[in-house]
Amino acid sequence: MTVYLGQTRSRRRFQPRNTLRLRLTLLNGILLVGAGVALVLLAWLLVGQSLHPIDELRAGSTVTLADGHTREALAWQTDMVEQASRELLLKGLSALVAIGIIGIAGAYVVAGRALRPLHHVTQTAQRLGEETLDQRIRYSGADDEVADLARTFDAMLDRLAAAFDSQKRFVANASHELRTPLAVMRTEIDVTLSDDEADVAEYRRMAKVVRNASERANGLVDALLVLARSEAQSGRRLVRKVPADMATSVHNALSAVRVEAERMKLEVTTELEPAPVVGDPSLLDRLAGNLIENAIRYNHLLGRLWLRTGSVNGLAVLVVGNTGYEVEPADVPGLFEPFQRGGWERTGSRGSGLGLSIVRAVCDAHGGTVSAVAQEGGGLEVTVSLPAADTTPVVAATASVKPRPDRTGLQQKT
């Protein structure tokens, strides 16, 4: 039984693969031989129907051959047609076999040359790894379908390489951000425990530092989870899609940061018109919250904060602007990358550097866009545009919760 299985496996190993090259060769061979057979049969029928000269003679007529023999015309015609048909079939089939062999061999060679770039693609894909993503096909042949495939493959490798690089930077930055609060907690605990004269006040101070560091780490983990959730839904159908209004999200976010805004004595200006959308309300609340929190966090004492919402040309628009630290226009696109903070060192910022990254991911998940413009004298104005929903039902539902100047307790101008 074992020998039989071994023989079967060996037999299967030597069986030819049903490759694309073999299928193209067989298809070309079948077409070539089929066309040749049709031509031979057509010639055979034409010969059989055209060689009838005796039909115009009288019955009983005879013909004298070159050797002097006399034969009946009808018998001589029958022999001549049979002989011509036989020779046509023999010579035609012989030529067909020769042409078929040559054609099949030529088709095999031509198919191999045409599919050579595909083998190059396969070999390149087999060599690819995390350390060899710089390899490309760089096809230089004819501008045909194979060239399109090679260019598409190279473009895909470019996107993969960019994604891998971005992922590496993200992991490195996330590790650094998480390591900082953990290192602070460990240092505070070790220093306090090593002090034999530490009293209750010292332990309270240590506990407060550890709590703040743990809150920072917890906030970073929450932000990472929101970012991953938003990016996972980018370009796909949202898990949750219900009518919402970005004006309501802005109002809720303002209520949450009321104390911080009052502490910095900010002048808050709001123009909140209905901005109905269909999407995930929790993600939209986080989008508005991140923008407003950043506008307050990176503002200065007695600064300004302005907020606008509305619908323009089928888009629900949210604008959040603030005064604050000066941002170079060239640095604005990088602010939407994870762990980037304009004008702040990583160790000196209170945030995690994920706020605008989450905003961009939420916009992508809802099929919208986000852009930012650096303000003269300092500050930033961020504009979010999402596909607007049907205004009739949404406006009616949100009209009763339209924010008023006195709800947040801030110094507002509407």
C-alpha positions, -999 to +999 in steps of 0.1 A: +000+000+000+028+024+008+046+016-024+015+023-044+010+057-027+046+065-034+042+056-070+010+077-073+027+107-058+057+103-081+033+100-111+015+131-100+047+150-095+057+145-132+023+153-146+024+186-166+009+216-149-022+231-164-004+264-169-016+295-188+012+290-213+001+254-220-036+265-223-027+293-247-006+269-268-034+243-269-059+269-279-037+282-307-030+247-319-067+237-319-076+269-338-048+263-363-055+226-369-092+233-370-088+259-397-065+236-417-089+208-415-117+230-427-096+242-456-086+207-467-122+195-465-133+226-485-107+219-512-117+182-513-153+191-519-145+217-546-123+192-564-149+165-563-176+189-577-155+206-603-139+177-621-168+166-643-159+174-679-176+142-693-210+155-682-211+176-714-205+146-737-230+121-751-237+089-733-214+061-744-186+085-755-150+073-752-117+089-746-083+080-760-055+082-735-018+091-742-008+055-742-033+047-770-058+029-748-095+038-752-117+040-722-153+049-716-155+086-707-176+081-676-153+055-661-122+076-668-138+106-651-147+086-620-111+073-617-097+108-622-119+123-595-110+095-570-073+099-577-073+137-574-093+135-542-070+109-527-039+129-535-055+160-522-063+144-489-029+127-484-009+158-493-033+182-475-032+161-443+006+158-444+009+195-448-016+201-420+004+179-397+036+197-405+020+231-402+003+221-369+035+209-353+053+241-364+024+263-353+021+247-319+058+249-313+058+285-324+027+293-302+045+277-272+075+299-277+055+331-284+033+324-253+065+319-232+079+352-243+046+370-238+042+356-203+078+362-193+069+394-174+043+375-154+071+351-143+091+382-133+061+394-113+058+361-096+095+360-087+095+395-074+064+387-052+082+356-039+112+376-029+093+403-012+095+407+025+096+435+051+132+442+042+128+439+004+099+462-003+121+484-024+122+459-052+101+467-083+094+451-117+101+482-138+087+466-170+101+481-202+083+461-229+054+469-251+026+491-237+001+463-234-019+445-207+012+430-192+027+465-189-005+476-171-002+447-147+034+455-140+027+491-134-002+482-111+020+458-092+047+485-087+021+510-075+008+485-051+043+479-037+048+517-033+016+519-013+026+488+008+061+503+015+045+536+025+021+518+048+048+497+064+069+528+070+040+546+085+032+516+107+067+514+119+067+551+129+034+547+145+044+518+166+077+535+176+059+567+186+032+548+204+058+528+223+076+560+233+044+578+244+033+548+265+068+544+279+070+579+292+041+578+318+051+543+328+087+555+334+073+584+355+052+561+376+081+537+382+105+564+391+082+581+415+074+548+432+111+537+434+122+571+448+094+573+474+099+537+486+137+542+489+132+572+512+130+559+547+119+593+560+090+596+536+058+607+554+021+606+545+024+639+525+052+624+504+032+593+496+002+615+487+024+635+464+037+603+448+001+589+445-010+621+427+019+619+402+012+582+396-025+590+391-018+618+366+006+595+347-019+567+346-046+591+333-022+601+305-015+565+296-052+556+298-061+586+276-035+575+250-048+540+249-084+553+244-072+576+216-054+547+200-085+526+201-106+554+186-080+559+159-079+522+151-117+520+150-120+550+127-093+538+103-109+503+102-141+518+089-123+541+064-135+534+028-160+509+040-196+510+053-199+524+088-209+500+114-234+525+127-252+550+105-279+572+120-290+608+114-269+633+134-260+670+135-225+683+139-240+715+155-252+693+184-217+676+186-201+710+189-225+721+216-218+689+236-180+694+232-182+730+243-201+720+274-174+694+283-146+720+281-164+749+298-142+749+329-109+749+309-122+777+286-132+798+315-099+793+332-081+806+301-107+834+297-112+827+261-136+846+239-158+820+222-177+830+190-203+805+177-223+804+145-240+771+148-264+764+120-278+729+114-252+706+097-271+673+093-252+642+084-257+604+085-230+585+104-217+573+138-227+599+165-200+588+189-173+592+162-187+626+152-187+637+189-151+627+192-143+646+160-158+678+173-144+672+208-108+667+195-109+699+174-123+720+203-099+705+229-070+712+206-082+747+200-082+753+237-051+734+246-029+752+221-045+786+227-032+813+251-047+834+279-074+858+267-073+842+233-101+836+208-120+805+197-145+806+168-169+778+157-191+776+127-214+749+114-237+748+084-246+732+051-230+744+018-235+728-016-245+694-003-218+693+024-221+696+062-193+719+072-177+724+106-151+752+111-130+754+143-104+782+146-083+796+174-055+819+182-024+806+198+011+795+190+024+802+155+024+773+131+045+772+100+023+766+069+047+739+057+041+720+090+003+720+087-001+688+067+021+669+092-002+679+120-027+652+108+000+625+113+000+605+146+020+620+174+027+653+156+023+686+176+028+719+160+053+741+178+055+718+209+081+693+220+067+659+227+077+660+264+062+695+269+027+689+255-003+678+275-018+659+246-010+626+229-006+640+194-035+619+181-063+645+181-060+656+144-052+620+133-085+608+148-103+637+131-088+627+097-097+591+103-133+599+112-136+621+081-124+593+059-148+569+075-177+592+067-165+599+032-155+635+040-124+657+040-105+679+065-081+707+059-063+733+081-049+768+075-023+785+097-035+819+109-014+850+108-001+859+142-006+823+155-034+797+156-051+774+132-084+771+114-096+736+107-125+729+082-143+696+081-166+687+052-189+657+053-217+646+029-248+663+041-280+643+049-315+650+038-322+683+056-359+681+061-361+654+088-328+662+104-334+699+109-367+692+125-351+668+149-323+690+159-340+724+159-350+719+196-313+713+206-298+742+187-271+756+211-277+790+227-251+815+239-259+810+276-258+772+277-221+766+282-216+795+306-188+808+284-182+843+272-198+837+238-208+858+209-233+843+185 
